[in-house]
Amino acid sequence: PLKELAEAAHEVGAKVVYDAAHVLGLIAAGKFQDPLREGADVMTGSTHKTLPGPQGGVVLSDHTGEDEEDKRFLRRLNFGVFPGVTSSYHLHHVAAKAIAFAEHLEFGKAYATQTIKNAQTLAQSLHELGFKVFGEKYGFTKSHQILVEIGKGRGKEASKKLEEVGIITNMNMIPGDEDPLNPSGLRLGSQELTRIGMKENEMKYVAELIKKVLVDSVSTKKIKEEVKEFRKDYQKVHYCFNEGYDGYKYTRLI
């Protein structure tokens, strides 16, 4: 309810800052809520998550400095960024970000659409395999992320088991958890798998792999080989100008 929150905040002279770190690429593609148009004064975001560029961040605002109060707000915002919390703009990232932004203008809508479809399919598949996935009533997710309950305090253990076979997840607290170091959930994202060309059918297979590790207790060695074999077919970066370029390939400097 961003619009309602913003209205309440503005009534008492407060400003609203929207953290779009994870969903910036979805917002840019028109596939998520539009924070600035819904009342947020500032939107911050990462340039390396659903907006697939180099690591970094952006601070955006649609304030124009139309009066003295607005100008004062923008001065404070700029000062907060520099020299407040940053000391360099990392020039070597600028060109890469320009390309990433240009690619997102061209391919972002298709990428974001498939990313969300993949997350929803992964969630549905895990649900059908017996996992408790949050948000069933609402279609599980409207973004790239899903949250799965693993068992009391077992999130860390589950994440480690999956990492051992080549499946990267994040342990995550769920409602009722009190210890952030021993949470009961897992957070999964579909953006990287989408970027290398995976779609709904692949998400179903990924769900089966997760079940083999966490429920069926199939040997780590066996599943690791299965993951490696599966991954061989997805070595290209998609949704970019030079689609087909080998993804995640080390460059040899001569």
C-alpha positions as CSV (number, residue, x, y, z in Angstrom):
1,P,0.0,0.0,0.0
2,L,2.7,2.5,-1.0
3,K,0.3,5.2,-2.0
4,E,-1.5,5.2,1.3
5,L,1.8,5.1,3.3
6,A,3.2,8.0,1.3
7,E,0.1,10.1,1.9
8,A,0.3,9.5,5.6
9,A,4.1,10.3,5.7
10,H,3.7,13.5,3.7
11,E,0.9,14.7,6.0
12,V,3.5,14.9,8.8
13,G,6.3,16.2,6.6
14,A,8.2,12.9,6.3
15,K,9.8,11.5,3.1
16,V,9.4,8.0,1.8
17,V,12.5,6.0,0.6
18,Y,11.7,2.8,-1.4
19,D,14.3,0.1,-1.3
20,A,14.3,-1.5,-4.8
21,A,17.6,-3.3,-4.5
22,H,16.2,-6.7,-5.6
23,V,13.4,-5.6,-7.9
24,L,14.9,-2.6,-9.8
25,G,15.1,-4.5,-13.1
26,L,11.5,-5.6,-12.8
27,I,10.4,-2.0,-12.0
28,A,12.4,-0.7,-15.0
29,A,10.6,-3.3,-17.2
30,G,7.2,-2.3,-16.0
31,K,6.6,-5.6,-14.3
32,F,6.4,-4.5,-10.7
33,Q,4.9,-1.6,-8.8
34,D,6.1,1.9,-9.8
35,P,7.3,3.4,-6.5
36,L,8.0,7.0,-7.6
37,R,4.7,7.3,-9.3
38,E,2.9,5.8,-6.3
39,G,4.3,8.4,-3.9
40,A,7.9,7.5,-2.9
41,D,10.2,10.5,-2.8
42,V,13.4,8.4,-3.4
43,M,14.0,5.0,-4.8
44,T,17.3,3.2,-4.3
45,G,18.4,0.1,-6.2
46,S,21.1,-2.3,-7.1
47,T,22.5,-2.5,-10.6
48,H,23.5,-6.2,-10.4
49,K,20.3,-8.2,-9.4
50,T,17.2,-8.2,-11.6
51,L,18.9,-5.4,-13.5
52,P,21.9,-7.5,-14.6
53,G,24.8,-5.2,-14.7
54,P,28.0,-4.7,-12.7
55,Q,27.9,-4.4,-9.0
56,G,26.7,-1.0,-7.8
57,G,23.7,1.1,-7.0
58,V,21.5,4.0,-8.0
59,V,19.6,6.7,-6.1
60,L,16.6,8.0,-8.0
61,S,14.1,10.8,-7.3
62,D,11.4,12.6,-9.4
63,H,11.7,15.8,-7.3
64,T,12.6,18.7,-9.5
65,G,13.5,21.5,-7.0
66,E,10.3,23.4,-7.9
67,D,10.4,25.4,-4.6
68,E,12.9,26.2,-1.8
69,E,11.8,23.3,0.3
70,D,12.2,20.9,-2.6
71,K,15.6,22.3,-3.5
72,R,16.7,21.9,0.2
73,F,15.6,18.3,0.1
74,L,17.6,17.6,-3.1
75,R,20.7,19.3,-1.6
76,R,20.4,17.0,1.4
77,L,19.9,14.0,-0.7
78,N,23.0,14.8,-2.9
79,F,25.1,15.5,0.2
80,G,24.0,12.2,1.7
81,V,25.2,10.3,-1.3
82,F,28.5,12.3,-1.6
83,P,30.4,12.9,0.6
84,G,28.0,11.2,3.0
85,V,28.3,7.5,2.2
86,T,30.4,7.3,-1.0
87,S,33.8,8.4,-1.9
88,S,34.2,7.3,-5.5
89,Y,32.0,6.5,-8.5
90,H,34.2,3.7,-9.8
91,L,34.8,4.9,-13.3
92,H,35.6,1.4,-14.5
93,H,32.0,0.4,-13.9
94,V,30.4,3.3,-15.8
95,A,30.8,1.9,-19.3
96,A,29.5,-1.5,-18.2
97,K,26.5,0.1,-16.6
98,A,25.7,2.0,-19.7
99,I,25.7,-1.2,-21.7
100,A,23.6,-3.0,-19.1
101,F,21.0,-0.2,-19.0
102,A,20.9,-0.1,-22.8
103,E,20.4,-3.8,-22.9
104,H,17.6,-3.6,-20.4
105,L,15.8,-1.0,-22.5
106,E,16.0,-3.4,-25.4
107,F,15.5,-6.8,-23.7
108,G,14.3,-5.9,-20.1
109,K,10.6,-6.6,-20.6
110,A,11.2,-10.1,-22.0
111,Y,13.8,-10.8,-19.3
112,A,11.6,-9.6,-16.5
113,T,8.5,-11.4,-17.8
114,Q,10.4,-14.7,-18.0
115,T,12.1,-14.2,-14.7
116,I,8.7,-13.9,-12.9
117,K,7.2,-16.8,-14.8
118,N,10.2,-18.9,-13.8
119,A,9.9,-18.0,-10.1
120,Q,6.2,-18.8,-10.1
121,T,6.8,-22.2,-11.8
122,L,9.6,-23.0,-9.4
123,A,7.4,-22.2,-6.4
124,Q,4.5,-24.2,-7.8
125,S,6.7,-27.2,-8.5
126,L,8.2,-27.1,-5.0
127,H,4.7,-26.8,-3.6
128,E,3.5,-29.9,-5.6
129,L,6.6,-31.8,-4.3
130,G,5.5,-31.2,-0.7
131,F,7.4,-28.1,0.3
132,K,5.7,-25.3,2.1
133,V,6.2,-22.3,-0.1
134,F,5.0,-18.9,1.2
135,G,2.3,-17.0,-0.6
136,E,0.3,-19.8,-2.1
137,K,-2.9,-17.7,-1.8
138,Y,-1.4,-15.0,-4.0
139,G,0.3,-17.2,-6.6
140,F,3.5,-17.5,-4.5
141,T,5.3,-14.5,-5.9
142,K,5.1,-11.5,-8.2
143,S,8.9,-11.1,-8.4
144,H,11.9,-13.2,-8.9
145,Q,12.0,-14.5,-5.3
146,I,10.3,-17.3,-3.4
147,L,10.5,-18.2,0.2
148,V,10.4,-21.8,1.4
149,E,10.0,-23.1,4.9
150,I,12.5,-25.9,5.5
151,G,12.0,-26.8,9.2
152,K,12.8,-25.2,12.5
153,G,16.4,-23.8,12.4
154,R,17.3,-25.9,9.3
155,G,17.7,-23.1,6.8
156,K,21.5,-22.9,7.2
157,E,22.0,-26.6,6.9
158,A,19.7,-26.9,3.9
159,S,21.5,-24.0,2.1
160,K,24.9,-25.7,2.8
161,K,23.7,-29.1,1.4
162,L,22.4,-27.5,-1.8
163,E,25.6,-25.5,-2.2
164,E,27.6,-28.7,-2.0
165,V,25.9,-30.0,-5.2
166,G,26.1,-26.6,-7.0
167,I,22.7,-25.1,-6.2
168,I,23.1,-21.7,-4.6
169,T,20.3,-20.5,-2.2
170,N,20.2,-18.2,0.8
171,M,19.1,-19.1,4.3
172,N,16.4,-16.8,5.4
173,M,14.3,-16.0,8.4
174,I,10.6,-16.7,8.3
175,P,7.8,-15.5,10.5
176,G,8.4,-16.9,14.0
177,D,12.2,-17.1,13.7
178,E,14.3,-15.3,16.3
179,D,17.8,-16.4,15.5
180,P,19.1,-14.9,12.2
181,L,22.0,-17.4,12.2
182,N,19.7,-20.4,12.4
183,P,16.7,-19.5,10.3
184,S,14.0,-21.9,9.2
185,G,13.6,-20.8,5.6
186,L,15.3,-20.7,2.2
187,R,15.2,-17.8,-0.3
188,L,15.5,-18.7,-4.0
189,G,15.7,-16.4,-7.0
190,S,15.2,-17.1,-10.7
191,Q,17.0,-14.2,-12.3
192,E,20.4,-15.9,-12.9
193,L,18.8,-19.1,-14.3
194,T,16.7,-16.9,-16.6
195,R,19.7,-15.0,-17.7
196,I,21.3,-18.2,-19.0
197,G,18.2,-19.3,-20.9
198,M,16.2,-21.5,-18.6
199,K,12.4,-21.5,-18.7
200,E,9.5,-23.2,-17.0
201,N,10.4,-26.8,-17.8
202,E,13.9,-26.2,-16.4
203,M,12.4,-24.8,-13.2
204,K,10.4,-28.0,-12.7
205,Y,13.6,-30.0,-13.0
206,V,15.4,-27.7,-10.5
207,A,12.6,-28.3,-8.0
208,E,13.1,-32.0,-8.4
209,L,16.9,-31.6,-7.8
210,I,16.2,-29.7,-4.6
211,K,13.8,-32.4,-3.4
212,K,16.4,-35.1,-4.1
213,V,18.9,-33.2,-1.9
214,L,16.7,-32.1,1.0
215,V,14.0,-34.8,1.1
216,D,15.2,-37.9,-0.6
217,S,18.8,-37.7,0.7
218,V,20.3,-38.8,-2.6
219,S,24.1,-38.9,-2.3
220,T,25.8,-35.5,-2.7
221,K,28.2,-37.0,-5.3
222,K,25.4,-38.3,-7.5
223,I,23.4,-35.1,-7.4
224,K,26.5,-32.9,-8.0
225,E,27.2,-34.8,-11.2
226,E,23.6,-34.5,-12.2
227,V,23.7,-30.8,-11.7
228,K,26.9,-30.4,-13.7
229,E,25.5,-32.4,-16.6
230,F,22.3,-30.4,-16.5
231,R,24.2,-27.1,-16.4
232,K,26.3,-28.0,-19.5
233,D,23.4,-27.0,-21.8
234,Y,23.2,-23.5,-20.3
235,Q,26.5,-21.7,-20.9
236,K,25.2,-18.7,-22.9
237,V,24.1,-15.3,-21.7
238,H,20.7,-14.3,-23.0
239,Y,18.8,-11.0,-23.1
240,C,21.8,-9.0,-24.3
241,F,23.2,-7.5,-27.5
242,N,25.6,-10.3,-28.2
243,E,23.4,-13.2,-27.2
244,G,25.3,-16.5,-27.5
245,Y,28.5,-15.2,-25.8
246,D,29.9,-17.8,-23.4
247,G,28.7,-16.8,-20.0
248,Y,30.8,-16.9,-16.8
249,K,33.9,-17.8,-18.8
250,Y,37.2,-16.7,-17.5
251,T,39.1,-14.4,-19.8
252,R,42.8,-15.4,-20.4
253,L,45.0,-12.3,-20.4
254,I,48.0,-12.7,-22.7
